[in-house]
Amino acid sequence: MRKLCSVEGCGKIVVSHGLCGTHRQRVLRHGDVNAGRPSDWGLRESHPLWHTHQHMKRTNTVCDEWKNDFWAFVNCVGERVNDNLLRRKRLDEPFSPDNFQWVKKQMRTKDHADRAAYMREYRKQNPDAFRNSELKRTFKIDLDKYTEMYDQQNGVCAICDKPETAVIRGKLMSLAVDHCHTSGKIRGLLCAHCNQGIGKFEEDINRMRRAIEYLRQYSKDVE
């Protein structure tokens, strides 16, 4: 004759350690045969933000405060409105009470005619995110590093010691990130004129020295 679960009033067949399957699982999960389902059983899984929260945990992009407390996360970020998307203000930090924002969902299309309009709208709405991605892709630095270099140079060119004056499509350009085209090493921030000047001389130091001597020679003739 099979033994019955040792929990009083259960009546189910023993599976392991004198307990039925239900009570054995309760012990393994909660350490108590009398532990029942939590009060929010099923509510988390059916919540509109549940999958968003689980994705954050899988990608390790959520702070410890929210990682194991779904309802703290929900109470802080609020409800989703009009299919808006949850995004971080600072991309190099995890989602947290002071590092999240709801942003308007961008249009999605494979139509080539609408792609340019889509990208213009994206840049307009997310200038820092776009700039950060551009810097990482091209120079392997982020926007914070660029800002640090900009502040160290007091917002002026590292060569001529003047602010950027070049304008494209009516918009003032940012100081360019100058780097060695051989090693890829970042050197500093330059205005468009100085950056293009180095490029025209093909970064040849001897050639630039000869150009300086050339200018000095004719400056003496003028004097």
C-alpha positions as CSV (number, residue, x, y, z in Angstrom):
1,M,0.0,0.0,0.0
2,R,1.4,3.4,-1.0
3,K,2.1,5.9,1.7
4,L,0.1,9.1,2.0
5,C,1.5,12.6,2.3
6,S,2.5,13.4,5.9
7,V,0.7,16.8,5.8
8,E,-2.5,16.5,7.8
9,G,-5.6,16.4,5.7
10,C,-3.7,16.1,2.4
11,G,-4.5,12.5,1.4
12,K,-2.2,12.5,-1.7
13,I,0.3,9.8,-2.5
14,V,3.9,10.4,-1.3
15,V,6.4,11.4,-4.0
16,S,9.5,12.3,-2.0
17,H,10.6,12.9,1.6
18,G,7.2,11.8,2.9
19,L,5.4,14.5,0.9
20,C,3.1,14.6,-2.1
21,G,4.3,16.5,-5.2
22,T,2.5,19.8,-4.2
23,H,3.9,20.0,-0.7
24,R,7.3,18.9,-1.9
25,Q,7.5,21.7,-4.4
26,R,6.4,24.2,-1.7
27,V,9.2,23.1,0.5
28,L,11.7,23.4,-2.3
29,R,10.5,26.8,-3.4
30,H,9.5,28.4,-0.1
31,G,10.9,26.2,2.6
32,D,7.4,25.7,4.1
33,V,4.7,23.0,3.3
34,N,2.0,25.6,4.1
35,A,3.3,28.3,1.8
36,G,0.7,29.1,-0.9
37,R,0.6,31.2,-4.0
38,P,1.5,34.9,-3.6
39,S,-1.3,37.4,-3.5
40,D,-0.3,38.7,-6.9
41,W,-0.3,35.2,-8.5
42,G,-1.0,35.6,-12.2
43,L,-1.2,39.4,-12.1
44,R,2.4,40.0,-12.9
45,E,2.5,37.7,-15.9
46,S,-0.7,39.4,-17.4
47,H,0.5,42.9,-16.8
48,P,1.4,45.0,-20.0
49,L,4.9,45.8,-18.7
50,W,5.8,42.2,-17.6
51,H,7.6,41.3,-20.7
52,T,9.4,44.6,-20.8
53,H,10.6,44.0,-17.2
54,Q,11.7,40.5,-18.0
55,H,13.7,41.7,-21.0
56,M,15.5,44.2,-18.8
57,K,16.4,41.4,-16.4
58,R,17.7,39.1,-19.2
59,T,19.8,41.9,-20.7
60,N,21.0,43.1,-17.2
61,T,19.9,46.7,-17.9
62,V,17.8,47.2,-14.8
63,C,18.9,48.4,-11.4
64,D,18.9,46.1,-8.4
65,E,16.0,48.0,-6.8
66,W,13.7,46.9,-9.7
67,K,15.3,43.6,-10.7
68,N,13.4,41.5,-8.2
69,D,10.5,43.9,-7.4
70,F,8.3,44.1,-10.4
71,W,5.6,46.2,-8.7
72,A,8.2,48.8,-7.6
73,F,9.2,49.1,-11.2
74,V,5.5,49.5,-12.3
75,N,4.7,52.0,-9.6
76,C,7.6,54.2,-10.6
77,V,7.4,54.2,-14.4
78,G,3.6,54.3,-14.6
79,E,1.4,52.9,-17.3
80,R,2.2,52.8,-21.0
81,V,0.3,55.4,-23.0
82,N,-0.3,55.3,-26.7
83,D,2.2,52.6,-27.4
84,N,5.0,54.8,-26.1
85,L,8.4,53.1,-25.5
86,L,10.4,53.0,-22.3
87,R,13.9,54.3,-22.8
88,R,16.9,55.2,-20.7
89,K,18.0,58.9,-20.4
90,R,21.7,57.8,-20.0
91,L,22.4,54.8,-22.2
92,D,25.5,53.7,-20.2
93,E,23.5,53.2,-17.0
94,P,20.7,50.7,-16.2
95,F,17.0,51.6,-15.9
96,S,16.4,53.1,-12.5
97,P,14.0,55.6,-10.8
98,D,16.0,58.6,-12.2
99,N,17.1,57.0,-15.5
100,F,14.0,56.3,-17.6
101,Q,11.6,58.1,-19.9
102,W,8.6,57.4,-22.1
103,V,9.3,58.3,-25.7
104,K,7.0,58.4,-28.7
105,K,7.0,55.3,-30.7
106,Q,8.7,55.8,-34.0
107,M,7.1,55.0,-37.3
108,R,8.3,51.7,-38.9
109,T,8.4,51.2,-42.6
110,K,10.5,49.5,-45.2
111,D,9.4,51.9,-47.8
112,H,12.5,53.8,-49.1
113,A,10.6,57.0,-49.8
114,D,9.7,57.3,-46.1
115,R,13.1,56.3,-44.7
116,A,14.6,59.7,-45.0
117,A,11.6,61.3,-43.2
118,Y,11.8,58.7,-40.5
119,M,15.5,59.3,-39.9
120,R,15.0,63.1,-39.8
121,E,12.3,62.7,-37.2
122,Y,14.4,60.2,-35.2
123,R,17.3,62.6,-35.1
124,K,15.1,65.5,-34.1
125,Q,13.5,63.6,-31.2
126,N,16.6,61.8,-30.0
127,P,19.6,64.0,-30.7
128,D,21.7,62.8,-27.8
129,A,21.0,59.1,-28.5
130,F,21.9,59.5,-32.2
131,R,25.1,61.4,-31.4
132,N,26.1,58.8,-28.8
133,S,25.6,56.0,-31.3
134,E,27.5,57.9,-34.0
135,L,30.5,58.5,-31.7
136,K,30.6,54.9,-30.6
137,R,30.4,53.6,-34.2
138,T,32.9,55.9,-35.7
139,F,35.4,56.7,-32.9
140,K,34.7,54.1,-30.1
141,I,33.9,56.8,-27.6
142,D,30.5,57.9,-26.1
143,L,28.9,61.2,-25.7
144,D,30.1,61.5,-22.1
145,K,33.7,61.2,-23.2
146,Y,33.2,63.7,-26.0
147,T,31.7,66.2,-23.4
148,E,34.7,65.6,-21.1
149,M,37.1,66.4,-23.9
150,Y,35.0,69.4,-24.9
151,D,35.1,70.8,-21.3
152,Q,38.8,70.2,-21.0
153,Q,39.4,72.3,-24.1
154,N,37.0,75.0,-22.9
155,G,34.8,74.4,-26.0
156,V,37.5,75.6,-28.4
157,C,39.7,74.0,-31.1
158,A,42.9,72.3,-29.7
159,I,45.0,74.0,-32.5
160,C,43.7,77.5,-33.2
161,D,42.0,77.9,-29.8
162,K,38.9,79.2,-31.4
163,P,35.3,78.0,-31.2
164,E,33.7,76.2,-34.2
165,T,32.3,78.6,-36.8
166,A,31.4,76.3,-39.7
167,V,27.8,76.0,-40.5
168,I,26.0,73.3,-42.5
169,R,22.4,73.7,-43.6
170,G,22.0,76.6,-41.2
171,K,23.2,74.6,-38.2
172,L,26.5,75.3,-36.4
173,M,28.8,72.2,-36.5
174,S,30.3,70.6,-33.4
175,L,34.0,70.4,-32.9
176,A,35.3,67.3,-34.9
177,V,36.9,64.4,-33.2
178,D,40.5,64.2,-34.6
179,H,42.1,60.8,-34.7
180,C,45.1,59.0,-36.2
181,H,44.1,57.3,-39.3
182,T,46.8,54.6,-38.8
183,S,46.3,53.7,-35.1
184,G,42.8,55.0,-34.6
185,K,44.0,56.9,-31.4
186,I,41.9,59.9,-30.5
187,R,43.9,63.1,-30.3
188,G,41.6,65.9,-29.6
189,L,38.7,68.1,-30.9
190,L,39.3,70.4,-33.8
191,C,37.4,73.0,-35.7
192,A,36.5,72.2,-39.3
193,H,39.3,74.4,-40.8
194,C,42.1,72.8,-38.7
195,N,40.7,69.3,-39.1
196,Q,40.5,69.7,-42.8
197,G,44.0,71.3,-42.9
198,I,45.6,68.3,-41.3
199,G,43.8,66.1,-43.7
200,K,44.9,68.1,-46.7
201,F,48.5,67.7,-45.5
202,E,47.9,64.0,-45.1
203,E,49.1,64.2,-41.5
204,D,52.7,64.5,-42.8
205,I,54.6,66.4,-40.1
206,N,57.6,67.1,-42.4
207,R,55.4,68.5,-45.1
208,M,53.7,70.8,-42.6
209,R,57.1,72.0,-41.3
210,R,58.1,72.9,-44.9
211,A,54.9,74.8,-45.3
212,I,55.7,76.7,-42.1
213,E,59.2,77.6,-43.4
214,Y,57.6,78.6,-46.7
215,L,55.3,81.0,-45.0
216,R,58.1,82.4,-42.8
217,Q,60.2,83.1,-45.9
218,Y,57.5,85.1,-47.6
219,S,56.6,86.8,-44.4
220,K,60.2,88.1,-44.2
221,D,60.0,89.3,-47.8
222,V,56.9,91.3,-47.0
223,E,58.6,92.9,-44.0
